[in-house]
Amino acid sequence: MNDMNKNLQTAIEASLKAGQVIMDVYNTAFNVELKDDKSPLTEADKKANDVINSFLIPTQIPIISEENKQTDYSIRKTWETCWVVDPVDGTKEFIKRNGEFTVNIALITNGRPELGVIYVPATKVLYFADVVNKTGYKATLKSHETSMEDILDLAKPLLPKEGNSNPIQVVGSRSHMSQETLDFMETLKSKGNQVEIVSKGSSLKFCLVSEGNADIYPRFAPTMEWDTAAGQAICNAVGIDVISKETNNPLLYNKENLLNPWFLVSKSN
């Protein structure tokens, strides 16, 4: 693991530095404004985005970020490789101050996630993965300023569950479960399974499956590409699929419409 991909290293460094500025805001009285789509935006989103851009722009790979102005598809469609970034995923969790928000950075090549980093600033937990090399790791850090060398020493391989478990642990929302998700769980129960709901905010839902703390994550509600790209990379690297309910194929990125279809995260059959 000594020859870590240079872009993965850049993404990790960007996520830690972003985590630091996010926590600086988190620990003060911060203002919340509403974006055009009425979703909340804090100073943390803007500051984290600036920090991440400062690391990613020098790679000369174009960036799709929730907080950047979106480039027109006529230009984007020519990009073979791009970064997909959510500087603060789980802004609502951030505002509630429950700690379950993340920094998401993914590298996409030809529509597919290749590298992914998810950093949880409140707990200093870092997930990172290289899909090509099929390696995914989790490291619990003592500081946002942990060196790359120490991160590699702390990193433990992500191990999804083996075999069938009963009860089946399904990742769901504590606060709002769509009817389709409830129906999905009823279908599992009708096959004689017990179902237990496991809950987390933001892209941590993907992490639950990748590290063996859940079996399946049905997402039958809207998400954007920056909500899922890093999580899909981390899952794909350890043999977990993220399958579109529209196409029955893996979710794709840098699409004309950056809205995702519904999807299901579970072990490859």
Summary of the structure (lengths in Angstrom):
residues: 269
radius of gyration: 17.6
end to end distance: 27.7
largest distance: 53.5
contacts: 909
relative contact order: 0.15
helix: 32%
strand: 28%
